[in-house]
Amino acid sequence: MIATVTLNPSLDRIVSVGGFSVGATLAVSDTRQVAGGKGINVARVIKVLGGEVIATGFLGGPTGELMERKLKEEGLRAEFVKIKENTRNNLTILDPTSKTQTHLMEPGPKVDMRELSEFMGKFKKIMMRSKFLVLAGSLPPGVRQNFYAELIQLAKGEGVRTVLDSRGEALLEGLKASPFMVKPNRKELEEIAGKKLRRRKDMIKVIRSLLDKGIKIVALSLGRQGAVVASNERIWSASPPQVKVVNSVGSGDALVAGLIYSLTKGRGMEEAIRLGMACATANAIVSGAGFCGKEAIKKFYHRMPIGLEHKYGPSLLPEEA
């Protein structure tokens, strides 16, 4: 089983507004409300692929109750801890005219020590029946910044492979526990490096430094430019086919889902990368993160070129990338 943790989920409202501009009065042409959060998005795609998955984290108040109902309607297995404060609401404004996306994100509810303790008890039980764990998204107020690192260590104790996809201090602290896989985007890789990374070979150097610290796989998502995925032996690059992007939110989560679903099936890295990129591409052509269709995934899987950029030994840094 694959477990996903979303500690700061949100009820996501996605609206389409042609010619969106600040200060104007504009008509909404389409609206959708879905249960959101990076771990939930990952779980959603794994379910589409046919994998066994469970989502956990925190939900609270009327918004949390609505999200629970929506997850149940989707048929997603969810075991969230209920908290006193209300789960946050996020808003995404899609402008099909300018092809832009604007995201308005609330900070999230505060979690107290009793709620954290209840979560830890549930988490330990879930780890006893899991093979992979995905820790994704931001931490809500009241949760210490090294919490992901603690969860990674606990999961390792149960023989569970961990995936970390976060940002800021939560990401930096989590890396200290050496998760099995980390999935940064370019901005997050720059946070890790502590500087701007303008050249591809500079990104590769940072990726290599993460591998040298015990992380087994680094998957760098680069939006329309695809992804760079690295292990201790090879670096692969993948470029998605040209598609009409409806909403790119959740494509990185779909990449994670495809990668780890393949790995749980014992498939090789190239096949895992191909499926991960197919999921990411299928996600980008629909409204709502993680709502990609199985047929679209299958179609893009067969159109996904995977290139081998480098093959190297444990201590050899590639000179160019």
Secondary structure by P-SEA (a helix, b strand, c coil): cbbbbbccccbbbbbbbccccccccccccbbbbbbccaaaaaaaaaaaacccbbbbbbbbcaaaaaaaaaaaaaccccccccccbbbbbbbbbbbccccbbbbbbccbbbbcaaaaaaaaaaaaaaaacccbbbbccccccccccaaaaaaaaaaaaabbbbbbbbccaaaaaaaaacccbbbbcaaaaaaaaccccccaaaaaaaaaaaaaacccbbbbbbcccccccccccbbbbbbbcccccccccaaaaaaaaaaaaaaaacccaaaaaaaaaaaaaaaaaccccccccaaaaaaaaaabbbbbccccccccccccc
